[in-house]
Amino acid sequence: MDNNDTPQQDPKSIGRKVYEWLISVGVPAVLAAGLVAAAYGLLVYFGMITLTSCTVSYTKLPDGTVSAQGAVAKPVHVTK
């Protein structure tokens, strides 16, 4: 089974849904936003949400020209 067969939800859309749910049950908007932000912070801290990374390298030659190379790496979700 290919890993791309199962679509994954965007963390922002999940956070928006949680925020709207908290508002609907009567939590003040500022507190709801703080709770969602704290949840994001914890998930990033524990590595459950993997962020993209990028690498860039450059070389400056004696004649003054600069050669640059870069790449953006998308995280790969591995399931067992």
C-alpha positions in Angstrom: 0.0 0.0 0.0 1.4 3.4 -1.0 1.6 6.0 1.7 0.0 8.5 -0.6 -3.3 6.6 -0.7 -4.5 8.0 2.6 -5.1 11.8 2.5 -3.9 13.7 5.6 -5.7 16.7 6.9 -3.9 20.0 7.1 -3.1 20.9 10.8 -4.4 24.4 10.2 -7.9 23.1 9.2 -7.9 20.8 12.3 -7.0 23.7 14.5 -9.7 25.9 12.9 -12.3 23.2 13.6 -11.2 22.9 17.2 -11.3 26.6 17.6 -14.8 26.8 16.2 -15.9 24.0 18.4 -14.5 25.7 21.5 -16.4 28.9 20.5 -19.6 26.9 20.0 -19.4 25.4 23.5 -19.0 28.8 25.1 -15.3 29.3 25.5 -14.2 32.9 25.0 -12.5 33.5 21.7 -9.2 34.7 23.3 -9.0 31.6 25.5 -10.0 29.3 22.6 -7.2 30.8 20.4 -4.7 30.4 23.3 -5.7 26.7 23.8 -5.3 25.9 20.1 -1.9 27.7 20.0 -0.7 25.9 23.1 -1.7 22.5 21.5 0.2 23.4 18.4 3.2 24.3 20.5 3.1 21.0 22.4 2.8 19.0 19.2 5.7 20.7 17.6 7.8 20.4 20.7 7.2 16.6 20.9 7.8 16.3 17.2 4.4 15.1 16.2 4.0 17.8 13.6 7.1 17.7 11.4 8.0 20.9 9.7 9.6 21.2 6.3 13.3 21.9 6.1 15.5 23.6 3.5 19.2 23.5 2.8 21.2 26.0 0.8 24.9 26.0 -0.1 26.9 28.4 -2.1 30.4 28.7 -3.5 32.1 32.0 -4.3 34.7 31.6 -7.0 37.9 33.7 -7.2 36.5 35.7 -10.2 33.6 36.9 -8.0 30.8 34.7 -9.4 28.6 32.9 -6.9 27.1 29.5 -7.4 24.1 28.6 -5.2 22.2 25.3 -4.8 19.1 24.8 -2.6 16.5 22.2 -1.8 13.3 22.0 0.2 12.5 18.7 1.9 9.0 17.7 2.6 8.6 15.4 5.6 7.8 11.8 4.9 5.1 10.2 7.1 6.1 6.6 7.8 3.5 4.2 9.2 4.1 0.7 10.5 
